[in-house]
Each structure stands twice: as C-alpha cells, then as structure tokens.
Amino acid sequence: MRYLNADTLTGTMCRKWTSSLIAQFIIVFPDQLKPAFHTQETYDEYESSPGRYRGFCKRCGTSLVWRSADDSSTVDVFLGTVDERWLVHEDGGKVGQELARPNGTQFWMENAIPGVTDLLKGGKEFLREGEDGWERKRE
C-alpha cells in the first residue's frame, strides 16, 4: 500500500480514542481502502468535533480511522489496525519499520511525556494548533 505520510499524535483526545500514549497513523487516499469502510455493516463513525469524524468497529470497538470534512482527499488509518503480516513479516519487518517511523508530522508535542513519548524521531514536530495554524516546535 502506498501512503502519503506516517504521523503521530500525542494529543489528549487521540490518546483517549486509541487507549495509547502515542497514536500512530498513516495517511492514505480513500480509494486505497478495499473494501471501503463505509460499505461494511460493522463500521460506524461519529463526529468528535465539528467536521472531524472518527471511525470504529461496531463489533469490537477498535479505533480505525480519522477523517476531516474539510479534506475528503485523505483518510488517517491508525497503524495498530494494519495486519501483522505487513507490520512484522513483510520483507523481514522493513515494511513495519517504515510505517512506524514518522516521516510526516508529529502533532501535539506540547503533550509529549519527556523521555517516553518524545523518543520517535522524524518528520516535523508541532506543539499545538492555534488560530494561525500549527505552531512548530523550537529546535
């Protein structure tokens, strides 16, 4: 699967949504998801904030995707939902290593736990979202 970016979030809402200190996801085009989530009877989503939707499995409760009404050209797929074949076994684990290293953005770094959730390196790091967009972490 080709993906646009591998990103992380350390924001409070995503921590609670994924039950994890770091939410890791890959950004893909909706037509790459086969079959499309919305065609599955076990898939549902809710609007977590205006124009922001979180998709989950109605049967087991697994957090699956995040999407924005502002940009319907991409979908964020939570990395923990990717089959183990790709994360561990494909190409000796190299595919999983590539997917798990952030190459896009690390969001909400103001919420990072020093020495714990700030250990992943790669991509741009943003502290918070403000009125003028994302505030970049000072180097």
MODELLER restraints for C-alpha pairs under 7 A, 6 or more apart:
rsr = mdl.restraints
at = mdl.atoms
rsr.add(forms.Gaussian(group=physical.xy_distance, feature=features.Distance(at['CA:3:A'], at['CA:26:A']), mean=6.48, stdev=0.5))
rsr.add(forms.Gaussian(group=physical.xy_distance, feature=features.Distance(at['CA:3:A'], at['CA:27:A']), mean=5.79, stdev=0.5))
rsr.add(forms.Gaussian(group=physical.xy_distance, feature=features.Distance(at['CA:3:A'], at['CA:28:A']), mean=4.92, stdev=0.5))
rsr.add(forms.Gaussian(group=physical.xy_distance, feature=features.Distance(at['CA:4:A'], at['CA:27:A']), mean=5.36, stdev=0.5))
rsr.add(forms.Gaussian(group=physical.xy_distance, feature=features.Distance(at['CA:4:A'], at['CA:28:A']), mean=5.90, stdev=0.5))
rsr.add(forms.Gaussian(group=physical.xy_distance, feature=features.Distance(at['CA:5:A'], at['CA:26:A']), mean=5.63, stdev=0.5))
rsr.add(forms.Gaussian(group=physical.xy_distance, feature=features.Distance(at['CA:5:A'], at['CA:27:A']), mean=5.35, stdev=0.5))
rsr.add(forms.Gaussian(group=physical.xy_distance, feature=features.Distance(at['CA:5:A'], at['CA:103:A']), mean=6.02, stdev=0.5))
rsr.add(forms.Gaussian(group=physical.xy_distance, feature=features.Distance(at['CA:5:A'], at['CA:104:A']), mean=4.93, stdev=0.5))
rsr.add(forms.Gaussian(group=physical.xy_distance, feature=features.Distance(at['CA:6:A'], at['CA:25:A']), mean=5.84, stdev=0.5))
rsr.add(forms.Gaussian(group=physical.xy_distance, feature=features.Distance(at['CA:6:A'], at['CA:26:A']), mean=4.43, stdev=0.5))
rsr.add(forms.Gaussian(group=physical.xy_distance, feature=features.Distance(at['CA:6:A'], at['CA:27:A']), mean=6.54, stdev=0.5))
rsr.add(forms.Gaussian(group=physical.xy_distance, feature=features.Distance(at['CA:6:A'], at['CA:99:A']), mean=5.96, stdev=0.5))
rsr.add(forms.Gaussian(group=physical.xy_distance, feature=features.Distance(at['CA:6:A'], at['CA:100:A']), mean=6.85, stdev=0.5))
rsr.add(forms.Gaussian(group=physical.xy_distance, feature=features.Distance(at['CA:6:A'], at['CA:101:A']), mean=6.66, stdev=0.5))
rsr.add(forms.Gaussian(group=physical.xy_distance, feature=features.Distance(at['CA:6:A'], at['CA:102:A']), mean=4.78, stdev=0.5))
rsr.add(forms.Gaussian(group=physical.xy_distance, feature=features.Distance(at['CA:6:A'], at['CA:103:A']), mean=5.44, stdev=0.5))
rsr.add(forms.Gaussian(group=physical.xy_distance, feature=features.Distance(at['CA:6:A'], at['CA:104:A']), mean=5.58, stdev=0.5))
rsr.add(forms.Gaussian(group=physical.xy_distance, feature=features.Distance(at['CA:7:A'], at['CA:24:A']), mean=5.89, stdev=0.5))
rsr.add(forms.Gaussian(group=physical.xy_distance, feature=features.Distance(at['CA:7:A'], at['CA:25:A']), mean=5.51, stdev=0.5))
rsr.add(forms.Gaussian(group=physical.xy_distance, feature=features.Distance(at['CA:7:A'], at['CA:26:A']), mean=6.19, stdev=0.5))
rsr.add(forms.Gaussian(group=physical.xy_distance, feature=features.Distance(at['CA:7:A'], at['CA:102:A']), mean=4.85, stdev=0.5))
rsr.add(forms.Gaussian(group=physical.xy_distance, feature=features.Distance(at['CA:7:A'], at['CA:103:A']), mean=6.58, stdev=0.5))
rsr.add(forms.Gaussian(group=physical.xy_distance, feature=features.Distance(at['CA:7:A'], at['CA:104:A']), mean=5.33, stdev=0.5))
rsr.add(forms.Gaussian(group=physical.xy_distance, feature=features.Distance(at['CA:7:A'], at['CA:105:A']), mean=5.00, stdev=0.5))
rsr.add(forms.Gaussian(group=physical.xy_distance, feature=features.Distance(at['CA:7:A'], at['CA:106:A']), mean=5.68, stdev=0.5))
rsr.add(forms.Gaussian(group=physical.xy_distance, feature=features.Distance(at['CA:8:A'], at['CA:22:A']), mean=6.50, stdev=0.5))
rsr.add(forms.Gaussian(group=physical.xy_distance, feature=features.Distance(at['CA:8:A'], at['CA:23:A']), mean=5.49, stdev=0.5))
rsr.add(forms.Gaussian(group=physical.xy_distance, feature=features.Distance(at['CA:8:A'], at['CA:24:A']), mean=4.47, stdev=0.5))
rsr.add(forms.Gaussian(group=physical.xy_distance, feature=features.Distance(at['CA:8:A'], at['CA:25:A']), mean=6.30, stdev=0.5))
rsr.add(forms.Gaussian(group=physical.xy_distance, feature=features.Distance(at['CA:8:A'], at['CA:102:A']), mean=6.50, stdev=0.5))
rsr.add(forms.Gaussian(group=physical.xy_distance, feature=features.Distance(at['CA:8:A'], at['CA:105:A']), mean=6.58, stdev=0.5))
rsr.add(forms.Gaussian(group=physical.xy_distance, feature=features.Distance(at['CA:8:A'], at['CA:106:A']), mean=4.72, stdev=0.5))
rsr.add(forms.Gaussian(group=physical.xy_distance, feature=features.Distance(at['CA:8:A'], at['CA:107:A']), mean=6.18, stdev=0.5))
rsr.add(forms.Gaussian(group=physical.xy_distance, feature=features.Distance(at['CA:9:A'], at['CA:22:A']), mean=5.80, stdev=0.5))
rsr.add(forms.Gaussian(group=physical.xy_distance, feature=features.Distance(at['CA:9:A'], at['CA:23:A']), mean=5.04, stdev=0.5))
rsr.add(forms.Gaussian(group=physical.xy_distance, feature=features.Distance(at['CA:9:A'], at['CA:24:A']), mean=6.54, stdev=0.5))
rsr.add(forms.Gaussian(group=physical.xy_distance, feature=features.Distance(at['CA:9:A'], at['CA:106:A']), mean=5.81, stdev=0.5))
rsr.add(forms.Gaussian(group=physical.xy_distance, feature=features.Distance(at['CA:9:A'], at['CA:107:A']), mean=4.78, stdev=0.5))
rsr.add(forms.Gaussian(group=physical.xy_distance, feature=features.Distance(at['CA:9:A'], at['CA:108:A']), mean=6.05, stdev=0.5))
rsr.add(forms.Gaussian(group=physical.xy_distance, feature=features.Distance(at['CA:10:A'], at['CA:21:A']), mean=6.47, stdev=0.5))
rsr.add(forms.Gaussian(group=physical.xy_distance, feature=features.Distance(at['CA:10:A'], at['CA:22:A']), mean=5.16, stdev=0.5))
rsr.add(forms.Gaussian(group=physical.xy_distance, feature=features.Distance(at['CA:10:A'], at['CA:23:A']), mean=6.49, stdev=0.5))
rsr.add(forms.Gaussian(group=physical.xy_distance, feature=features.Distance(at['CA:10:A'], at['CA:107:A']), mean=6.46, stdev=0.5))
rsr.add(forms.Gaussian(group=physical.xy_distance, feature=features.Distance(at['CA:10:A'], at['CA:108:A']), mean=5.38, stdev=0.5))
rsr.add(forms.Gaussian(group=physical.xy_distance, feature=features.Distance(at['CA:10:A'], at['CA:109:A']), mean=6.19, stdev=0.5))
rsr.add(forms.Gaussian(group=physical.xy_distance, feature=features.Distance(at['CA:10:A'], at['CA:111:A']), mean=5.86, stdev=0.5))
rsr.add(forms.Gaussian(group=physical.xy_distance, feature=features.Distance(at['CA:10:A'], at['CA:112:A']), mean=5.95, stdev=0.5))
rsr.add(forms.Gaussian(group=physical.xy_distance, feature=features.Distance(at['CA:11:A'], at['CA:108:A']), mean=5.09, stdev=0.5))
rsr.add(forms.Gaussian(group=physical.xy_distance, feature=features.Distance(at['CA:11:A'], at['CA:111:A']), mean=6.04, stdev=0.5))
rsr.add(forms.Gaussian(group=physical.xy_distance, feature=features.Distance(at['CA:14:A'], at['CA:23:A']), mean=6.30, stdev=0.5))
rsr.add(forms.Gaussian(group=physical.xy_distance, feature=features.Distance(at['CA:15:A'], at['CA:21:A']), mean=5.43, stdev=0.5))
rsr.add(forms.Gaussian(group=physical.xy_distance, feature=features.Distance(at['CA:15:A'], at['CA:22:A']), mean=6.46, stdev=0.5))
rsr.add(forms.Gaussian(group=physical.xy_distance, feature=features.Distance(at['CA:15:A'], at['CA:23:A']), mean=6.41, stdev=0.5))
rsr.add(forms.Gaussian(group=physical.xy_distance, feature=features.Distance(at['CA:17:A'], at['CA:63:A']), mean=6.85, stdev=0.5))
rsr.add(forms.Gaussian(group=physical.xy_distance, feature=features.Distance(at['CA:18:A'], at['CA:63:A']), mean=6.08, stdev=0.5))
rsr.add(forms.Gaussian(group=physical.xy_distance, feature=features.Distance(at['CA:21:A'], at['CA:117:A']), mean=6.88, stdev=0.5))
rsr.add(forms.Gaussian(group=physical.xy_distance, feature=features.Distance(at['CA:22:A'], at['CA:117:A']), mean=6.49, stdev=0.5))
rsr.add(forms.Gaussian(group=physical.xy_distance, feature=features.Distance(at['CA:24:A'], at['CA:78:A']), mean=5.89, stdev=0.5))
rsr.add(forms.Gaussian(group=physical.xy_distance, feature=features.Distance(at['CA:24:A'], at['CA:79:A']), mean=5.52, stdev=0.5))
rsr.add(forms.Gaussian(group=physical.xy_distance, feature=features.Distance(at['CA:25:A'], at['CA:76:A']), mean=5.97, stdev=0.5))
rsr.add(forms.Gaussian(group=physical.xy_distance, feature=features.Distance(at['CA:25:A'], at['CA:77:A']), mean=5.27, stdev=0.5))
rsr.add(forms.Gaussian(group=physical.xy_distance, feature=features.Distance(at['CA:25:A'], at['CA:78:A']), mean=4.16, stdev=0.5))
rsr.add(forms.Gaussian(group=physical.xy_distance, feature=features.Distance(at['CA:25:A'], at['CA:79:A']), mean=4.70, stdev=0.5))
rsr.add(forms.Gaussian(group=physical.xy_distance, feature=features.Distance(at['CA:26:A'], at['CA:76:A']), mean=5.64, stdev=0.5))
rsr.add(forms.Gaussian(group=physical.xy_distance, feature=features.Distance(at['CA:26:A'], at['CA:77:A']), mean=5.38, stdev=0.5))
rsr.add(forms.Gaussian(group=physical.xy_distance, feature=features.Distance(at['CA:26:A'], at['CA:78:A']), mean=6.53, stdev=0.5))
rsr.add(forms.Gaussian(group=physical.xy_distance, feature=features.Distance(at['CA:26:A'], at['CA:79:A']), mean=6.43, stdev=0.5))
rsr.add(forms.Gaussian(group=physical.xy_distance, feature=features.Distance(at['CA:27:A'], at['CA:74:A']), mean=6.36, stdev=0.5))
rsr.add(forms.Gaussian(group=physical.xy_distance, feature=features.Distance(at['CA:27:A'], at['CA:75:A']), mean=5.65, stdev=0.5))
rsr.add(forms.Gaussian(group=physical.xy_distance, feature=features.Distance(at['CA:27:A'], at['CA:76:A']), mean=4.52, stdev=0.5))
rsr.add(forms.Gaussian(group=physical.xy_distance, feature=features.Distance(at['CA:27:A'], at['CA:77:A']), mean=6.28, stdev=0.5))
rsr.add(forms.Gaussian(group=physical.xy_distance, feature=features.Distance(at['CA:28:A'], at['CA:74:A']), mean=5.51, stdev=0.5))
rsr.add(forms.Gaussian(group=physical.xy_distance, feature=features.Distance(at['CA:28:A'], at['CA:75:A']), mean=5.46, stdev=0.5))
rsr.add(forms.Gaussian(group=physical.xy_distance, feature=features.Distance(at['CA:28:A'], at['CA:76:A']), mean=6.45, stdev=0.5))
rsr.add(forms.Gaussian(group=physical.xy_distance, feature=features.Distance(at['CA:29:A'], at['CA:73:A']), mean=6.11, stdev=0.5))
rsr.add(forms.Gaussian(group=physical.xy_distance, feature=features.Distance(at['CA:29:A'], at['CA:74:A']), mean=4.62, stdev=0.5))
rsr.add(forms.Gaussian(group=physical.xy_distance, feature=features.Distance(at['CA:29:A'], at['CA:75:A']), mean=6.10, stdev=0.5))
rsr.add(forms.Gaussian(group=physical.xy_distance, feature=features.Distance(at['CA:30:A'], at['CA:73:A']), mean=6.85, stdev=0.5))
rsr.add(forms.Gaussian(group=physical.xy_distance, feature=features.Distance(at['CA:30:A'], at['CA:74:A']), mean=5.88, stdev=0.5))
rsr.add(forms.Gaussian(group=physical.xy_distance, feature=features.Distance(at['CA:30:A'], at['CA:75:A']), mean=5.92, stdev=0.5))
rsr.add(forms.Gaussian(group=physical.xy_distance, feature=features.Distance(at['CA:37:A'], at['CA:43:A']), mean=6.17, stdev=0.5))
rsr.add(forms.Gaussian(group=physical.xy_distance, feature=features.Distance(at['CA:42:A'], at['CA:57:A']), mean=5.52, stdev=0.5))
rsr.add(forms.Gaussian(group=physical.xy_distance, feature=features.Distance(at['CA:42:A'], at['CA:58:A']), mean=4.98, stdev=0.5))
rsr.add(forms.Gaussian(group=physical.xy_distance, feature=features.Distance(at['CA:42:A'], at['CA:59:A']), mean=6.00, stdev=0.5))
rsr.add(forms.Gaussian(group=physical.xy_distance, feature=features.Distance(at['CA:43:A'], at['CA:55:A']), mean=6.96, stdev=0.5))
rsr.add(forms.Gaussian(group=physical.xy_distance, feature=features.Distance(at['CA:43:A'], at['CA:56:A']), mean=5.89, stdev=0.5))
rsr.add(forms.Gaussian(group=physical.xy_distance, feature=features.Distance(at['CA:43:A'], at['CA:57:A']), mean=4.87, stdev=0.5))
rsr.add(forms.Gaussian(group=physical.xy_distance, feature=features.Distance(at['CA:43:A'], at['CA:58:A']), mean=5.73, stdev=0.5))
rsr.add(forms.Gaussian(group=physical.xy_distance, feature=features.Distance(at['CA:44:A'], at['CA:55:A']), mean=5.66, stdev=0.5))
rsr.add(forms.Gaussian(group=physical.xy_distance, feature=features.Distance(at['CA:44:A'], at['CA:56:A']), mean=5.64, stdev=0.5))
rsr.add(forms.Gaussian(group=physical.xy_distance, feature=features.Distance(at['CA:44:A'], at['CA:57:A']), mean=6.41, stdev=0.5))
rsr.add(forms.Gaussian(group=physical.xy_distance, feature=features.Distance(at['CA:44:A'], at['CA:58:A']), mean=6.23, stdev=0.5))
rsr.add(forms.Gaussian(group=physical.xy_distance, feature=features.Distance(at['CA:45:A'], at['CA:53:A']), mean=6.29, stdev=0.5))
rsr.add(forms.Gaussian(group=physical.xy_distance, feature=features.Distance(at['CA:45:A'], at['CA:54:A']), mean=5.26, stdev=0.5))
rsr.add(forms.Gaussian(group=physical.xy_distance, feature=features.Distance(at['CA:45:A'], at['CA:55:A']), mean=4.04, stdev=0.5))
rsr.add(forms.Gaussian(group=physical.xy_distance, feature=features.Distance(at['CA:45:A'], at['CA:56:A']), mean=5.93, stdev=0.5))
rsr.add(forms.Gaussian(group=physical.xy_distance, feature=features.Distance(at['CA:46:A'], at['CA:53:A']), mean=5.49, stdev=0.5))
rsr.add(forms.Gaussian(group=physical.xy_distance, feature=features.Distance(at['CA:46:A'], at['CA:54:A']), mean=5.61, stdev=0.5))
rsr.add(forms.Gaussian(group=physical.xy_distance, feature=features.Distance(at['CA:46:A'], at['CA:55:A']), mean=6.75, stdev=0.5))
rsr.add(forms.Gaussian(group=physical.xy_distance, feature=features.Distance(at['CA:47:A'], at['CA:53:A']), mean=4.45, stdev=0.5))
rsr.add(forms.Gaussian(group=physical.xy_distance, feature=features.Distance(at['CA:47:A'], at['CA:54:A']), mean=6.52, stdev=0.5))
rsr.add(forms.Gaussian(group=physical.xy_distance, feature=features.Distance(at['CA:48:A'], at['CA:54:A']), mean=6.54, stdev=0.5))
rsr.add(forms.Gaussian(group=physical.xy_distance, feature=features.Distance(at['CA:51:A'], at['CA:68:A']), mean=5.78, stdev=0.5))
rsr.add(forms.Gaussian(group=physical.xy_distance, feature=features.Distance(at['CA:51:A'], at['CA:69:A']), mean=4.95, stdev=0.5))
rsr.add(forms.Gaussian(group=physical.xy_distance, feature=features.Distance(at['CA:51:A'], at['CA:70:A']), mean=6.85, stdev=0.5))
rsr.add(forms.Gaussian(group=physical.xy_distance, feature=features.Distance(at['CA:52:A'], at['CA:67:A']), mean=5.98, stdev=0.5))
rsr.add(forms.Gaussian(group=physical.xy_distance, feature=features.Distance(at['CA:52:A'], at['CA:68:A']), mean=4.63, stdev=0.5))
rsr.add(forms.Gaussian(group=physical.xy_distance, feature=features.Distance(at['CA:52:A'], at['CA:69:A']), mean=6.29, stdev=0.5))
rsr.add(forms.Gaussian(group=physical.xy_distance, feature=features.Distance(at['CA:53:A'], at['CA:66:A']), mean=5.66, stdev=0.5))
rsr.add(forms.Gaussian(group=physical.xy_distance, feature=features.Distance(at['CA:53:A'], at['CA:67:A']), mean=5.26, stdev=0.5))
rsr.add(forms.Gaussian(group=physical.xy_distance, feature=features.Distance(at['CA:53:A'], at['CA:68:A']), mean=6.19, stdev=0.5))
rsr.add(forms.Gaussian(group=physical.xy_distance, feature=features.Distance(at['CA:54:A'], at['CA:65:A']), mean=5.82, stdev=0.5))
rsr.add(forms.Gaussian(group=physical.xy_distance, feature=features.Distance(at['CA:54:A'], at['CA:66:A']), mean=4.56, stdev=0.5))
rsr.add(forms.Gaussian(group=physical.xy_distance, feature=features.Distance(at['CA:54:A'], at['CA:67:A']), mean=6.59, stdev=0.5))
rsr.add(forms.Gaussian(group=physical.xy_distance, feature=features.Distance(at['CA:55:A'], at['CA:63:A']), mean=6.37, stdev=0.5))
rsr.add(forms.Gaussian(group=physical.xy_distance, feature=features.Distance(at['CA:55:A'], at['CA:64:A']), mean=5.46, stdev=0.5))
rsr.add(forms.Gaussian(group=physical.xy_distance, feature=features.Distance(at['CA:55:A'], at['CA:65:A']), mean=4.93, stdev=0.5))
rsr.add(forms.Gaussian(group=physical.xy_distance, feature=features.Distance(at['CA:55:A'], at['CA:66:A']), mean=6.13, stdev=0.5))
rsr.add(forms.Gaussian(group=physical.xy_distance, feature=features.Distance(at['CA:56:A'], at['CA:62:A']), mean=5.44, stdev=0.5))
rsr.add(forms.Gaussian(group=physical.xy_distance, feature=features.Distance(at['CA:56:A'], at['CA:63:A']), mean=4.61, stdev=0.5))
rsr.add(forms.Gaussian(group=physical.xy_distance, feature=features.Distance(at['CA:56:A'], at['CA:64:A']), mean=4.99, stdev=0.5))
rsr.add(forms.Gaussian(group=physical.xy_distance, feature=features.Distance(at['CA:56:A'], at['CA:65:A']), mean=6.93, stdev=0.5))
rsr.add(forms.Gaussian(group=physical.xy_distance, feature=features.Distance(at['CA:57:A'], at['CA:63:A']), mean=6.87, stdev=0.5))
rsr.add(forms.Gaussian(group=physical.xy_distance, feature=features.Distance(at['CA:64:A'], at['CA:77:A']), mean=6.03, stdev=0.5))
rsr.add(forms.Gaussian(group=physical.xy_distance, feature=features.Distance(at['CA:64:A'], at['CA:78:A']), mean=5.68, stdev=0.5))
rsr.add(forms.Gaussian(group=physical.xy_distance, feature=features.Distance(at['CA:64:A'], at['CA:81:A']), mean=6.44, stdev=0.5))
rsr.add(forms.Gaussian(group=physical.xy_distance, feature=features.Distance(at['CA:65:A'], at['CA:75:A']), mean=6.75, stdev=0.5))
rsr.add(forms.Gaussian(group=physical.xy_distance, feature=features.Distance(at['CA:65:A'], at['CA:76:A']), mean=5.38, stdev=0.5))
rsr.add(forms.Gaussian(group=physical.xy_distance, feature=features.Distance(at['CA:65:A'], at['CA:77:A']), mean=4.56, stdev=0.5))
rsr.add(forms.Gaussian(group=physical.xy_distance, feature=features.Distance(at['CA:65:A'], at['CA:78:A']), mean=5.87, stdev=0.5))
rsr.add(forms.Gaussian(group=physical.xy_distance, feature=features.Distance(at['CA:66:A'], at['CA:75:A']), mean=6.24, stdev=0.5))
rsr.add(forms.Gaussian(group=physical.xy_distance, feature=features.Distance(at['CA:66:A'], at['CA:76:A']), mean=5.10, stdev=0.5))
rsr.add(forms.Gaussian(group=physical.xy_distance, feature=features.Distance(at['CA:66:A'], at['CA:77:A']), mean=6.75, stdev=0.5))
rsr.add(forms.Gaussian(group=physical.xy_distance, feature=features.Distance(at['CA:67:A'], at['CA:75:A']), mean=5.15, stdev=0.5))
rsr.add(forms.Gaussian(group=physical.xy_distance, feature=features.Distance(at['CA:67:A'], at['CA:76:A']), mean=6.21, stdev=0.5))
rsr.add(forms.Gaussian(group=physical.xy_distance, feature=features.Distance(at['CA:86:A'], at['CA:95:A']), mean=6.19, stdev=0.5))
rsr.add(forms.Gaussian(group=physical.xy_distance, feature=features.Distance(at['CA:86:A'], at['CA:96:A']), mean=6.04, stdev=0.5))
rsr.add(forms.Gaussian(group=physical.xy_distance, feature=features.Distance(at['CA:87:A'], at['CA:93:A']), mean=6.23, stdev=0.5))
rsr.add(forms.Gaussian(group=physical.xy_distance, feature=features.Distance(at['CA:87:A'], at['CA:95:A']), mean=6.18, stdev=0.5))
rsr.add(forms.Gaussian(group=physical.xy_distance, feature=features.Distance(at['CA:87:A'], at['CA:96:A']), mean=3.75, stdev=0.5))
rsr.add(forms.Gaussian(group=physical.xy_distance, feature=features.Distance(at['CA:88:A'], at['CA:96:A']), mean=5.82, stdev=0.5))
rsr.add(forms.Gaussian(group=physical.xy_distance, feature=features.Distance(at['CA:101:A'], at['CA:122:A']), mean=6.77, stdev=0.5))
rsr.add(forms.Gaussian(group=physical.xy_distance, feature=features.Distance(at['CA:102:A'], at['CA:121:A']), mean=6.90, stdev=0.5))
rsr.add(forms.Gaussian(group=physical.xy_distance, feature=features.Distance(at['CA:102:A'], at['CA:122:A']), mean=5.19, stdev=0.5))
rsr.add(forms.Gaussian(group=physical.xy_distance, feature=features.Distance(at['CA:102:A'], at['CA:123:A']), mean=5.67, stdev=0.5))
rsr.add(forms.Gaussian(group=physical.xy_distance, feature=features.Distance(at['CA:103:A'], at['CA:122:A']), mean=5.29, stdev=0.5))
rsr.add(forms.Gaussian(group=physical.xy_distance, feature=features.Distance(at['CA:103:A'], at['CA:123:A']), mean=4.35, stdev=0.5))
rsr.add(forms.Gaussian(group=physical.xy_distance, feature=features.Distance(at['CA:104:A'], at['CA:123:A']), mean=4.56, stdev=0.5))
rsr.add(forms.Gaussian(group=physical.xy_distance, feature=features.Distance(at['CA:104:A'], at['CA:124:A']), mean=6.32, stdev=0.5))
rsr.add(forms.Gaussian(group=physical.xy_distance, feature=features.Distance(at['CA:105:A'], at['CA:123:A']), mean=4.86, stdev=0.5))
rsr.add(forms.Gaussian(group=physical.xy_distance, feature=features.Distance(at['CA:105:A'], at['CA:124:A']), mean=4.64, stdev=0.5))
rsr.add(forms.Gaussian(group=physical.xy_distance, feature=features.Distance(at['CA:105:A'], at['CA:125:A']), mean=5.84, stdev=0.5))
rsr.add(forms.Gaussian(group=physical.xy_distance, feature=features.Distance(at['CA:106:A'], at['CA:123:A']), mean=6.60, stdev=0.5))
rsr.add(forms.Gaussian(group=physical.xy_distance, feature=features.Distance(at['CA:106:A'], at['CA:124:A']), mean=6.06, stdev=0.5))
rsr.add(forms.Gaussian(group=physical.xy_distance, feature=features.Distance(at['CA:106:A'], at['CA:125:A']), mean=4.75, stdev=0.5))
rsr.add(forms.Gaussian(group=physical.xy_distance, feature=features.Distance(at['CA:106:A'], at['CA:126:A']), mean=6.19, stdev=0.5))
rsr.add(forms.Gaussian(group=physical.xy_distance, feature=features.Distance(at['CA:107:A'], at['CA:125:A']), mean=6.21, stdev=0.5))
rsr.add(forms.Gaussian(group=physical.xy_distance, feature=features.Distance(at['CA:107:A'], at['CA:126:A']), mean=5.10, stdev=0.5))
rsr.add(forms.Gaussian(group=physical.xy_distance, feature=features.Distance(at['CA:107:A'], at['CA:127:A']), mean=6.57, stdev=0.5))
rsr.add(forms.Gaussian(group=physical.xy_distance, feature=features.Distance(at['CA:108:A'], at['CA:126:A']), mean=5.92, stdev=0.5))
rsr.add(forms.Gaussian(group=physical.xy_distance, feature=features.Distance(at['CA:108:A'], at['CA:127:A']), mean=4.84, stdev=0.5))
rsr.add(forms.Gaussian(group=physical.xy_distance, feature=features.Distance(at['CA:108:A'], at['CA:128:A']), mean=5.00, stdev=0.5))
rsr.add(forms.Gaussian(group=physical.xy_distance, feature=features.Distance(at['CA:109:A'], at['CA:125:A']), mean=6.64, stdev=0.5))
rsr.add(forms.Gaussian(group=physical.xy_distance, feature=features.Distance(at['CA:109:A'], at['CA:126:A']), mean=5.82, stdev=0.5))
rsr.add(forms.Gaussian(group=physical.xy_distance, feature=features.Distance(at['CA:109:A'], at['CA:127:A']), mean=4.47, stdev=0.5))
rsr.add(forms.Gaussian(group=physical.xy_distance, feature=features.Distance(at['CA:110:A'], at['CA:127:A']), mean=4.64, stdev=0.5))
rsr.add(forms.Gaussian(group=physical.xy_distance, feature=features.Distance(at['CA:110:A'], at['CA:128:A']), mean=6.47, stdev=0.5))
rsr.add(forms.Gaussian(group=physical.xy_distance, feature=features.Distance(at['CA:112:A'], at['CA:118:A']), mean=5.71, stdev=0.5))
rsr.add(forms.Gaussian(group=physical.xy_distance, feature=features.Distance(at['CA:125:A'], at['CA:136:A']), mean=6.06, stdev=0.5))
rsr.add(forms.Gaussian(group=physical.xy_distance, feature=features.Distance(at['CA:125:A'], at['CA:137:A']), mean=5.49, stdev=0.5))
rsr.add(forms.Gaussian(group=physical.xy_distance, feature=features.Distance(at['CA:126:A'], at['CA:134:A']), mean=6.24, stdev=0.5))
rsr.add(forms.Gaussian(group=physical.xy_distance, feature=features.Distance(at['CA:126:A'], at['CA:135:A']), mean=5.58, stdev=0.5))
rsr.add(forms.Gaussian(group=physical.xy_distance, feature=features.Distance(at['CA:126:A'], at['CA:136:A']), mean=4.28, stdev=0.5))
rsr.add(forms.Gaussian(group=physical.xy_distance, feature=features.Distance(at['CA:126:A'], at['CA:137:A']), mean=5.05, stdev=0.5))
rsr.add(forms.Gaussian(group=physical.xy_distance, feature=features.Distance(at['CA:127:A'], at['CA:135:A']), mean=5.67, stdev=0.5))
rsr.add(forms.Gaussian(group=physical.xy_distance, feature=features.Distance(at['CA:127:A'], at['CA:136:A']), mean=5.88, stdev=0.5))
rsr.add(forms.Gaussian(group=physical.xy_distance, feature=features.Distance(at['CA:127:A'], at['CA:137:A']), mean=5.40, stdev=0.5))
rsr.add(forms.Gaussian(group=physical.xy_distance, feature=features.Distance(at['CA:128:A'], at['CA:134:A']), mean=5.85, stdev=0.5))
rsr.add(forms.Gaussian(group=physical.xy_distance, feature=features.Distance(at['CA:128:A'], at['CA:135:A']), mean=5.59, stdev=0.5))
rsr.add(forms.Gaussian(group=physical.xy_distance, feature=features.Distance(at['CA:129:A'], at['CA:135:A']), mean=6.11, stdev=0.5))
